[in-house]
Amino acid sequence: MANKIKRKKKSRATQKTVPGFHGYRIRTATRTTNANRNGGSRKPPTSNSGSLRVMQINVQGCLTLRHTELRTVLIKRGVHIVLAQETLLGRNREYSLPGYVCYRCQCHLSGKACRGIAAFVRKDLRASVRNIQTPSSSDVQDIKVWWGGKKYQLWNWYQLPSDKSISFDLGNSTHRFTRTPVAGDANAHDPAFGYENSDAVGEWVVDLMIGSNLTSLVTERSEPTYLHSRGSLFRLDIALISTDLTESTTREVLDDVGSDHLPSLITINCLHRREAGTTSPNGISAKQTGVYTAIHSTMR
């Protein structure tokens, strides 16, 4: 059965051209916000309140990043957590970000072939990071962070493009998640994300959304984050959130910092009170601001 796409009515948008990959410029529609009107980002918060900011990026090797630019972005945007994929550090190399604690996957210690993932958590946060052991090439981290007196559970995920077997779950048998973002480079293909066809990973992600209260911030209309060597643009990086966060969460694609993937910034306004009655029976948000939700009518 053909996929059905349910779209929220577009909010008033303005067209602008933004910097992309190595000078490649992308035209996109951007909502006008108070931050845009006031000339950019705010200073990083000095207390455990307000917005929780999470950057997701496939770094394509930590040591290849333009470190000064990356650190400037982290300070300017007040980023609390960085979810990095394809760190390519191996057994003997390290990478650090001033003001952050680095939690690496431990695949290199067990001999597992791994491209590497890492969570960089700001030192003023109370957090714990658990590396998930999987029999496949799926690299997964479970990050719990306490912010504004509440616990948030984040998932950092990388999936090799050559391996379509998914061998992990999100540890919740009820599939009803609370304060849960899932972000990473899943290499997932599906029409919901702008691809002509689906692959096994894309089907897994869409079926996960159908069977749970997770919804996607990345759709067929989102700005691409990956520039292929042949010049094609793709949306390989995913961002899922539990529906209790849909009214308070935004995702923004940022400028290039030296990778072949653009970083994205997920901002959760922890002071926002979610409106009642905004979740449909299948768990997909029925009322979102500036977010398009792709809904498959049936399980494949």
ROGU-928321 format. One record per residue (C-alpha): y, x, z. Coordinates in steps of 0.25 Angstrom, whole numbers, padded with zeros to 4 digits, always signed. Layout:
! residues N
YXZ/...
END
This chain:
! residues 300
+0000+0000+0000/+0014+0005-0004/+0022+0011+0008/+0033+0002+0013/+0046+0008+0017/+0055+0001+0027/+0069+0006+0028/+0080+0004+0037/+0093+0000+0031/+0101+0012+0027/+0112+0015+0037/+0126+0019+0031/+0124+0033+0025/+0132+0044+0018/+0127+0053+0008/+0129+0068+0010/+0123+0081+0005/+0117+0090+0016/+0112+0104+0016/+0097+0106+0013/+0088+0117+0010/+0094+0130+0007/+0106+0124+0000/+0098+0112-0006/+0107+0100-0003/+0101+0086+0000/+0109+0073-0001/+0106+0063+0010/+0111+0051+0017/+0115+0053+0031/+0119+0043+0041/+0133+0044+0047/+0132+0047+0062/+0142+0050+0073/+0137+0065+0072/+0140+0065+0057/+0154+0060+0059/+0157+0069+0071/+0154+0082+0062/+0140+0085+0065/+0130+0088+0077/+0133+0088+0092/+0131+0099+0102/+0117+0100+0108/+0115+0092+0120/+0117+0099+0133/+0108+0089+0141/+0095+0082+0140/+0101+0069+0133/+0106+0064+0120/+0099+0067+0107/+0086+0075+0106/+0086+0084+0093/+0074+0089+0087/+0074+0098+0074/+0061+0098+0065/+0060+0109+0055/+0049+0116+0047/+0055+0130+0048/+0045+0136+0038/+0045+0149+0047/+0054+0150+0059/+0058+0164+0055/+0064+0159+0042/+0074+0150+0048/+0089+0153+0048/+0089+0154+0063/+0104+0154+0065/+0105+0141+0057/+0094+0134+0064/+0099+0138+0078/+0113+0133+0074/+0107+0119+0070/+0099+0119+0083/+0112+0121+0091/+0121+0112+0083/+0111+0100+0083/+0106+0102+0097/+0092+0103+0093/+0082+0102+0105/+0069+0104+0098/+0065+0110+0085/+0051+0106+0079/+0048+0117+0069/+0036+0118+0059/+0031+0130+0051/+0036+0140+0061/+0027+0151+0054/+0028+0160+0067/+0013+0164+0068/+0008+0171+0079/+0018+0182+0082/+0031+0177+0078/+0041+0169+0087/+0053+0161+0084/+0064+0156+0094/+0076+0147+0094/+0086+0150+0105/+0086+0139+0116/+0073+0134+0111/+0059+0135+0116/+0049+0137+0105/+0035+0130+0106/+0026+0135+0095/+0013+0130+0090/+0001+0139+0095/-0007+0138+0082/-0006+0153+0080/-0013+0156+0093/-0025+0147+0089/-0026+0153+0075/-0023+0140+0068/-0015+0141+0055/-0002+0136+0058/+0012+0136+0052/+0018+0134+0066/+0027+0124+0073/+0036+0125+0085/+0045+0117+0094/+0058+0123+0098/+0063+0116+0111/+0076+0118+0117/+0075+0125+0130/+0083+0114+0138/+0072+0104+0135/+0060+0100+0143/+0049+0100+0133/+0034+0103+0131/+0027+0107+0118/+0013+0105+0115/+0006+0111+0103/-0005+0101+0097/-0017+0108+0092/-0023+0102+0079/-0035+0105+0070/-0027+0104+0058/-0014+0111+0053/-0005+0101+0060/+0004+0108+0070/+0010+0099+0081/+0018+0100+0093/+0020+0090+0104/+0034+0092+0110/+0038+0084+0122/+0053+0085+0126/+0060+0078+0138/+0074+0073+0133/+0084+0063+0140/+0073+0061+0151/+0063+0056+0141/+0051+0063+0134/+0050+0065+0119/+0038+0069+0112/+0040+0077+0099/+0030+0082+0089/+0031+0094+0080/+0022+0093+0068/+0019+0102+0056/+0008+0099+0045/+0004+0109+0035/+0006+0103+0021/-0008+0107+0017/-0015+0100+0029/-0014+0085+0029/-0023+0083+0041/-0016+0078+0053/-0023+0081+0066/-0014+0077+0078/-0009+0065+0084/+0004+0062+0092/-0004+0060+0105/-0001+0045+0107/-0012+0035+0105/-0003+0023+0105/+0006+0029+0094/+0018+0024+0101/+0027+0036+0103/+0040+0037+0111/+0051+0047+0109/+0042+0055+0099/+0047+0062+0087/+0037+0069+0077/+0043+0080+0068/+0038+0091+0059/+0034+0095+0045/+0022+0086+0042/+0021+0088+0027/+0019+0073+0027/+0020+0066+0013/+0022+0051+0012/+0031+0041+0005/+0037+0038+0018/+0043+0052+0018/+0047+0051+0003/+0034+0057-0003/+0027+0050-0015/+0013+0051-0009/+0007+0053+0005/-0002+0063+0011/-0011+0063+0023/+0000+0068+0033/+0010+0058+0027/+0000+0047+0029/-0002+0052+0043/+0012+0052+0047/+0015+0038+0041/+0002+0032+0048/+0007+0038+0061/+0020+0030+0059/+0013+0017+0056/+0004+0018+0068/+0014+0023+0078/+0029+0021+0082/+0033+0034+0075/+0043+0033+0063/+0048+0043+0053/+0062+0049+0052/+0058+0055+0039/+0057+0045+0027/+0057+0045+0012/+0073+0045+0013/+0074+0057+0023/+0080+0070+0019/+0069+0080+0015/+0067+0092+0023/+0058+0101+0015/+0062+0108+0002/+0050+0112-0006/+0051+0125-0014/+0050+0117-0027/+0063+0109-0023/+0057+0096-0018/+0061+0090-0005/+0051+0084+0005/+0051+0077+0019/+0040+0085+0025/+0046+0085+0039/+0043+0072+0047/+0050+0066+0059/+0043+0054+0066/+0049+0047+0079/+0044+0036+0088/+0051+0023+0086/+0058+0024+0099/+0067+0035+0093/+0070+0029+0080/+0084+0023+0084/+0088+0036+0091/+0082+0047+0081/+0088+0053+0069/+0083+0064+0059/+0092+0074+0052/+0088+0084+0041/+0096+0097+0044/+0100+0109+0036/+0091+0120+0031/+0089+0131+0042/+0080+0140+0033/+0067+0132+0031/+0062+0125+0019/+0062+0112+0028/+0075+0106+0033/+0076+0104+0048/+0077+0090+0053/+0084+0085+0066/+0078+0073+0074/+0088+0068+0084/+0084+0058+0095/+0095+0051+0102/+0089+0050+0116/+0101+0041+0121/+0098+0030+0111/+0092+0017+0115/+0082+0012+0105/+0084-0002+0101/+0073-0012+0104/+0064-0018+0092/+0066-0007+0082/+0051-0004+0081/+0042-0012+0071/+0028-0016+0074/+0022-0004+0067/+0030+0006+0076/+0040+0010+0064/+0054+0008+0068/+0060-0004+0061/+0075+0000+0064/+0080+0014+0062/+0093+0020+0059/+0094+0029+0047/+0078+0030+0047/+0069+0025+0036/+0055+0021+0041/+0043+0022+0031/+0033+0012+0035/+0019+0011+0028/+0014-0003+0027/+0000+0001+0030/-0009+0012+0035/-0015+0020+0024/
END
